[in-house]
Amino acid sequence: GNMLRGIGETPIVPLGISYIDDFAKEGHSSLYLGSLNAIGMIGPVIGFALGSLFAKMYVDIGYVDLSTIRITPKDSRWVGAWWLGFLVSGLFSIISSIPFFFLPKNPNKPQKERKISLSLHVLKTNDDRNQTANLTNQGKNVTKNVTGFFQSLKSILTNPLYVIFLLLTLLQVSSFIGSFTYVFKYMEQQYGQSASHANFLLGIITIPTVATGMFLGGFIIKKFKLSLVGIAKFSFLTSMISFLFQLLYFPLICESKSVAGLTLTYDGNNSVASHVDVPLSYCNSECNCDESQWEPVCGNNGITYLSPCLAGCKSSSGIKKHTVFYNCSCVEVTGLQNRNYSAHLGECPRDNTCTRKFFIYVAIQVINSLFSATGGTTFILLTVKIVQPELKALAMGFQSMVIRTLGGILAPIYFGALIDKTCMKWSTNSCGAQGACRIYNSVFFGQKYPASDIKTTRLSGRNKKLLQLYLTSYRSINL
């Protein structure tokens, strides 16, 4: 499916952007590309809004009566209707492809007389220039020739600036993909937000900010007529500002939830050094509980228990989601004064301090997204300006392939592996094997998740500085 989608994106990304750069007036392509990216953010806004709606729907729509189940969208066992997203987005993709059939078969040729900056010939010898001239004269026939293709590929891969920029783009996008893949889980585990609420917030608040940043970046480049070195400096500046804002995530880490059997003893009076094999207490040792069961309940003492049995509850009332458990002996031994030793289904909510941190986190996320997106247009412009004009589409296509394979595939894997290290409670499937993680250590999760993103951003910033110095040195040599 992704391979077919990649084929379908070819006219839009490498060829479309190259087309815009060819036909735009000198210095105007940045504004057009920024506008294109900004308008393109309408799609993610709609996607996040629909994702928020679908996440509230149970996966088996029409087959399960929701009144018969005891879990809610805030429960880690809840599975939203993920498959609806593929159907709706696929339909939108088909509809959006129809206008492309009406484009002219032979568009007007780009302007013959255009000022080509020195950056288009970076580190190219006279032989390379002669080879480029021959390739240009041959026109489209060269691209169909296998030898010509490999010569073109060799040309971009022996361009030091392109290779450096390819590496820093890979780092930057890997950071974005890795963090974006798990941002919903982070908000859910760190701040107690449901997946649907996280989808809604990111779609309605963050994505429009990204669109604004992309348009603003293109406008700034056009307004100040930044040179290639100026574009590199601007990209480095926005990355460093984004890096500084990411450091603010660490003070916003919430303490781990009070969970009996994981962070506290079952009587709730003492913390535990390790969440592994916490011994039972006298309040539930004779209940013959299944310690692998996960049906969390929140006691009136503010402590979450893994199940009503492990909370020592003796009776219950109500049905399904509204079930309340009474005479919970483990709640009683914590010294609750009102003698209402009961518990209700679901984990205990986060305290007000953590809720305030969540709103600060959203505000910082918005500002960080603005600066990151402002530098986003520079990635496209640098790609098309550090290679020969006729190799722009190939350079962007090869860059897209590397990013999707090494960034899109590997980044979620190593981000996920780091996050899994912070799991405190794994589920067990019917075969006795390890299943999904039910709850994470909030402190460790909060340290590893931003740290991975910050590390790759910092490396990318260093790489951008190297690119900037390289461009400056080359300009000085040529002058």
Secondary structure, DSSP 8 states (H G I E B T S, - for coil): -HHHHHHHHTTTTHHHHHHHHHHS-TTTHHHHHHHHHHHHTHHHHHHHHHHHHHHHSBSSTTTS-GGG----TTSTT--B-THHHHHHHHHHHHHHHGGGGGS-SS-----SS----GGGGTT--HHHHHHHHHHHHHTHHHHHSHHHHHHHHHHHHT-HHHHHHHHHHHHHHHHHHHHHHTHHHHHHHHH---HHHHHHHIIIIIHHHHHHHHHHHHHHHHHTT--HHHHHHHHHHHHHHHHHHHGGGGGG------EETTTB-TTSSSB-S-STT----TTTTTS---TT----EEETTS-EESSTTTTT--EEES-GGG-EEE--HHHHTTT-TT----EEES-----HHHHHHHHHHHHHHHHHHHHHHHTHHHHHHHHHHSS-GGGHHHHHHHHHHHIIIIITTHHHHHHHHHHHTTEEEEEE-TTS-EEEEEEE-HHHHHHHHHHHHHHHHHHHHHHHHHHHHHHHHHHHHH-
